[in-house]
Amino acid sequence: MLPLKDVLVHALQCMPELEALVMVECAYNRGETDPDFLRRLLPGARNGRARVLNLGERGADSLLESVARVLISTARIRGPDAGAP
């Protein structure tokens, strides 16, 4: 069986961004890894896949919460108390 860090790096390199993010956030929320550690494992200074790690946050209770948060924030949808543009 592969170590978790290897699985997560492989996911970041090969899977669609949202799917990889859900895997990373799950491990992060469980205290099994952190984004800085994974960032060091991704080769190259211009590794675009490492951008996914910038989207991750601690505290999501489900994969749907993670996906919805990213889709809403990238669509720049703001909450009712965010004020007018």
GIGIQUI-V739182 format. One line per field, one symbol per residue. ss: DSSP state (@ for helix, = for strand, . for the rest). phi: phi as a letter, one per 20 degrees, with the letter a starting at -180 (. if undefined). psi: psi as a letter, one per 40 degrees, with the letter a starting at -180 (. if undefined). Layout:
BEGIN
ss=???
phi=???
psi=???
END
This chain:
BEGIN
ss=...@@@@@@@@@@@..@@@@@@@@@@@@@.....@@@@@@@......@@@@@@@@.......@@@@@@@@@@@@.....@@@...
phi=.ffggfffffffedeggffffffffffffemeabgfffgfeefnfdffffggffefbeofebffffffgfffffemedffefnff
psi=hiidddddddddddiidddddddddddddeeeiiddddddehihdfhddedddeeiiieheiddddddddddddefhiideeii.
END
